[in-house]
Amino acid sequence: MSRVSKDDQKVTSFVEVGSTGLTRFGGWVNEEWLKDLQGIRGIKAYKEMRDNSAVVGAILFAIKMLIRQVSWRVEAAGTTRQDEEAKAFLESCIEDMETSWHDLITEILSMLPFGWAWHEEVYKRRMGDSRDPSLKSKYDDGRIGWRKIPLRAQETFWQWRFADDGSGDVTHLLQQPPPDYRIREIPKEKSLLFRTESNKNNPEGRSILRNAYRSYYFSKNIEEIEAIGIERDLAGLPYAQVPPEILRPNATPEQKATAAAIQRMVTSIRRDRMEGVVYPGEEDGKGNKTGYKLSLLTTGGRRNFDTTAIIQRYEQRIAMTAMADFILIGHEKVGSFALNSSKTELFAVALGAFIDLIRDEFNTNAVPRLFRLNTFQGLTGLPTLQHGDVETPDLAELGAYVQALSGAQMPLFPDEQLENYLRQAAHWPKKPEGELAPKPKVEDTAQAGDDEVIDAKKFARMLVEVRKELEA
């Protein structure tokens, strides 16, 4: 075992000495121990789960639709005129792409079944209405904006290229896409890599379906066995009797061909609109036995195992791995609405974490690159992308909470930010800027002045009353 000498290993605060320990050989990551889920085979397996499993499809559909409806906004880093201009520029770049922002988010969510999603940044110079796609824009300010940020499909993956400095950082993605299947090398400097997690700085992340693969495997096979069993229960087990000489090792080629044809025919008997069979008679024209006979061995139509319950158990485990088992509540006639509510809240928290991953990748890489290509002087900082909540608050609970605070004499209004939040929760339009609710009139100002003073003890008692009222 080789060891780095002290002379070669000059340890300073600016030198990376250790390694993440990512298991890889050349351009292929080998962290997955199950061969069926390694490399290209794993991508095909996850694609099969995504396309064939009803439960997996329902989970991914729910995630996509919930995240698509999340609102996005741009926040300025400061309050100066330059900061507001930078904010407006970033907003214009988002709405000036060839594809909509929500479609881009949907493509980014392909990282969920595969663990990662690679998007290439394609820029353009904004020169107004032009036939050249690299110049066409809604704006003609000459600045450089995003033309599109398309997905590089996981199925086209060939291998990774890592840095030579031993850091383990990915520098390129090599893909082999149709129709020409030519290997293309995409640098990381003009790409965004979205991952569900970054353990060991693994560029392949980890599929949210990884822990569901075993349950999917058994569920799929049991469903196929169940279908075969149902078919055999309806049609019976075909049974063919043939002369023993055609099964002997020294049978003639004609006899072997006859035996093979009968075997294919027996295994192909099914109950469908094409059912039927042509078979030699049991007797010849002289009443002699031919040795051929075809019959069906019927079954009792019952199985020793409840395959429905077994399949439901595996489907529940598949949903549990993504914290989406609430989609099965009601179908299996188990669970309560209270439990369903808590599960959906937990599911919304998980989706919020996925949206945070998307936001962080844009704010860390995409936005700084965009502003390096454009000149903005005197900025407090770069604008950032922010997102709203996945789950809107329950208006009845929110109203009761506000009423309880108001009943405890907590001053709430006039407050423009609070009122706009309440309007947004109810999907009402915002109040025009600068317009505040009128202050309540006080008849006796001198007397009211003493009553409105709330000391620390009174405020503590007020919070206790609010808690009691909410718990009631």
N, C-alpha and C positions, 0 to 999 in steps of 0.2 A: 504494500500500500504506500503510494507516494505521499509525501508530506511537504508542504510549502516551507521553505527555509525562512529564518528570521530576516535574512538579508533581502529576500524577494518580497517578503510581507512587511511593507512599511506602513504601519498602522497610524493613520491620522484621522482627524475628525471628518475629513472630506473623502475618504476612501472606503468603499464598501468591501468588507472582508468576507463576510458570510454569504450564504446563498439561501434562496427560498426552499430549496429541496424539491423543486418540481421534477417529477420523473418524466424524462423525455429522451428520445433518441432521434438525433437529427432534427427534422422539422415536425415530428409527430409526438404528441403528448401521450404518455402511457400511465396516467393516474388511475384510469378505470381498470379494475381487476377482472371484470366480467367481459369475456371476449366478444359476446354478442353486442356489447355497447361501446366497443372501442372504435375510434376513428370513423370511417365512412359507414361501417356496419351499424354503429350506434346512431348515426344521423338517420339512416334508413329505418331503424327500429323505432325511434321517437316519431318519425314521420308516419309510420304505420299506426302507432298509438293515437296520434293526433287525428288521423283521417278515419280510422276504423272503430275506435271505441266511442260509444255513445256518452259514457260518463266523462271521459277526457274531453270530448268535444263540447259537452255542456259546461264544463269548468272553464275551458279556454274562451268559449263564447261569452260567458258571464264576465270574465276578467276584461275582455276586450271592450264589451259594451259599457261596462262601468267606468273604465279608464278613459274611453273616448269622450264621455260626457263631462269629464273634469275640465274646468276652466283654467286657462293659462294667462299669465300677465307678465309684463316687463316692469321691473322696479329700477328706478334710477339710483345711482350710488350717492347722490347728493341733491342739493336744491338749486344749484346754479343753472344758468341758462345752457351752458355747455352739457351739463348732465342731462337736462331735459332733451336736448337735441340728440344726444347719444341714445337715450331711451327711445325716442321717436324713430331713429334710424333702425334700431334692432327690431322694433315692431313692424316696420315696413319690410324688412328682410324676411320676416316670418310669413307675411301675407303675400309676398312677391315670388314665391317658389312655384315651380310647375305643378307640384302636387300640394294638396291641402295639408295643413299642419296635423289634422286629425288622422289623415291617411298615413302620414309619416309615423305618428305614434303607434298606429296599428301594426305597421311593418316592424317597428322597433320591438314590439311585444312578441315577435317570433323568437326572441331570446328565451322565453319561458319554456317551451318544449325542448329547445335545443341547448339551452344554457348560455348562448351568446348570439349576438347579432352584430355584423360588421356593416357599417354604412360609410360610403365614400362621399366626401364633400366635393361638389362640383360648383365652381363659382362662375359669375358672369359680371360683365361691366354694364351698369344700368344706363342704357342709351335710348330709352323710350321704346316706341313701337318699331321693331325691326324684324326682318325675316331671319336674321341670324340668331339662333337660340342662345348663343353666348353673349348677345347684346340686348335681347328683347327683355323689356321690363315695363312695369307701370310707371317707373320714374325715369327721369332723364338728367339726373344730377351727376352722372359720370362716376359715381362711387361703385365699389365692388361689393356685390351681395351674393347670397346663395341662389344658385339656379335650381339645384335639387340636391337632396341627400339620400340617394337610393340605397336599397338593401343589396348586399352581395350574398345571394342565397346560400344557405348552409349546405345544400346538396351539391354545390359546385366547389366546395372546399377541397384543396389538394394537400397543402401543408403550411406550416408556419415558418417564418424566418425570425430567429432570435438574435439579439445583440451579441457582439463578440466580446464584450467587456465582462461577461460572466454575471451580469445583473439579472438575466432571465427575462428582460423586457422584450416584447414583441416589436419587431421593426417593420414587418411586411406580412401580408396575407397573399398566399399563392392559390389561385382558383383556376378551375378548368371548366368553364361554362359552355353550354351549347349556344349556337349551333356548330361552331367550328372546333370547340373543345381545345382551343389553344390556351396554354398556360399564361395567365396574366398575373403580374406582380404588383400589388397595390401597397404603397407605403403608408405607414401609420400616421405620418405627418399630415396627410390629407384625409384621414378617416376617423370615425368614431367607433369605439368598441364598447358595446353594451353587454354587461354580464350580470347574471343573477347574483353571483358572489365572486369574490376575487381571492379565494384561498390559495396560497402559494403563488399568487400572481398568475394563476392559470388562465390563459386566454380563452379557454373553452368553458369557463364558469362551471355551472352544475344545473342540469335540467331539473325543473320542478316535478318532472315525471319519473325521476330516477328511482325513488323509493316505491313508486307505484308499478314498476316494471314486473316484479315477481307476481303481484296480484293480477296484473293484466295478462301475463303469460298463462297462468292457471285458469283464469276466467275464460280466455279465448279458447283454450283447449277443451275445457269442460263444455262450453257451448257447442263446439263441433261434435264432441262425443254425444251430447244430448240430442243434437239434430240427427245424427246417425241412428241413435237408439229409437227416436220417434219414427223415423222412416222404416226401420226394421220392424217396429211394433205394428205399423200399418200394413206393410207389404209381407211381413214374415221373412224368415231366413231361407233363401233359395238353397235347394239341395239337389244336386245332380248325381245320378248313378250311371256309371259307364262300364263297359266291358273291361275286365282287369288287364287284358293284353295290351290295351293302348296306353297303360300307365307303367308298363314294364320298361326297364332300362334298354332292353334290346328291341323296343318297338320300332316299327318302320317309320320313315319320315312322314308318311301320310297319317299314320296313327298318332304320332306326336303332334302334328298340326291340328288334328281333330281334337285332341285333349286340350291343347292351348286355346282353341276357338271356344270350346265349351266352358273353360275356366273364365275367359273374358266375358262370355255371355252371362254366366251366373253372377259374377260380381257387378254386372251392369244393370241388373233387374231393379227397376224402381217404379213407384206409383206416380205416373205423370201422364200427360196427354199422348206421349209417344210409347206408352207401355205395350208390350207384345213380344212374343218370342216364337221362333221356328225351331223345332226340336225333333230328333228322330223318334219314331213310334216305339212303343214297348214291345210290339210284336210285328213280325213281317207278314207278308200276305198269306203265308201258309200256317200261321198260328204259332210260329216258333218265337221264343223270347230273344230279343236283340241285345239285351243287357243295358239298354238306355232307359233312363227314367228321370223325370223332372218333377219335383214337388216343393212345397213350401212348409217349413217347420214353423208353426205359429208360436208366439210367446204369449204369456199371460197379460202383457200390456202394462206391467208394473215394474218399477225399479226399486232396488234396495236403498237408494239414496235420494234425498230431496235435492235435486240439482238446482232448483230455483233458489232455495235458501243458501246453498253453497255459492252460487254466482252472486247473489245479493251481498253476501259477506265480503267477497273480494271487491265488488264495486264500491262498497262502503269504505273499504280500506284505501282504494284509489282516491276517493274524494277526500278522505281524511288527510292524505299527504299534502294536499293543497289547501287545507283548512276550509274546504268547500262542501263538507258533508251535509250542510244545511239544505242542499238541493235535493237530498233524498228524503227529507222530512215530509211526511204526507204520503209519499209513494209506498213506504214500508209500514205505514200506519203506526209509527212509533215517534216519540218525541213530542215536545210541547212548544207552543208559540213563544213562551218566555225563553226557553232554551234556544229556539231558532233565532230570536232577537240577539242574544248574546253571541251566538256563532257568527251572525252576519256582521256584527260590530267588529269582531276579531278578524273576519275576512277583509273588512274595509281597512283595518289597520295594516294588514299585510299588503294590500294593494297600494296603500299610501307609501309603503317602503319601496315598492317597485317604481312608483312615479318619482320618488326621491333619487333613485339610481339614474333615471333618465335626465332629471334636472341637473344633477351633479356633473354628468358627462358633458352636457352642453355648456354649463357655466365654467367647467374646468378647461375644456379643450376648444369647443366650437366657437364660443363667443370671443375668447382672446385671439384666436386666429383671425376671425373676421375683422376685429378692430386693428390688428397689426397691418392689415391690407388697406386700411382707411385712416386718414389723418384726423384726429380730434385733439385739440389743444385745451389744456386747463381742466381736464376731467378730475373730479374727486376720486373716481374709480370707475370700473366698467359696470354697465347695467347688467342685471341678472334676470334669468327666467325663474318665475315662481308659479306654483300651481295651487289650485283650490282643493277643497276636501272631496273625497270620494263619496261620502255619505252625508247628505244634508240632515241637519238636526230635525227632530220631531217637533212640529210647530206647537202641538198641545203641551208637550213637556217644556219647551222653551217659553211659551206664554205663561205657564204656571210658575216657572222660575222667576220671570220678570215681575209677575204679580206679587209673588212672595217677597221679593226684594223691595218692591214699592210699598207693600203693606208694612214692612219693617222700617219705613221712613228713610230708606237709602236713596239719596239723590241720584236720579238716573238721567233726567232730561232738564234742560236742553243739552244734548250731546250729539253732534253731527256724525261722528264715527259710529257710535252705538246705534243710532237710528238707521244709518245706511246698512249696517250689518243685519239688523232686523228686517229691513226691506229686502236685502239680498237673500236671506234665508227663506222669505216668502215669495221670492221671484217677482218682487215689485220693482218698479223703476226707482232709480236713485233720486233723492231730493236735489233740486238745483243747488249748485255750490253757493255758499254764503247765506242760504236761507235757513234760519234756525227756528225751532219751535218757540212760541212766545212764552216768556217767563210767567209763572203764576203770580197773581196779584196778592199782596198781603195787606189786609185792612189796617191792622194796627202794627206798624213797623217796629215800634219800641217794644211791644209785648212779644212780637214774633222773633225778635232778635235773640232774646234769651232762650226761647223754646227751640230754635234751630241749632243751637250749640250742642254738639254731641261729643261727650268726653269718651275716653277709652273704655271705661267700664260699660257705659250705655251701648257703645258700638259692639262690644263683645256679647252683651245680652241680646242685641239685635240679631247677630249671626246665629246664636243658639236658637232663637225663635224661628229663623228662616230654616235651619236644619230640621227642626221638629215639624214644621209645616210641610217640608218636602218629603220627609219620611212618613208622614201620616197617609 
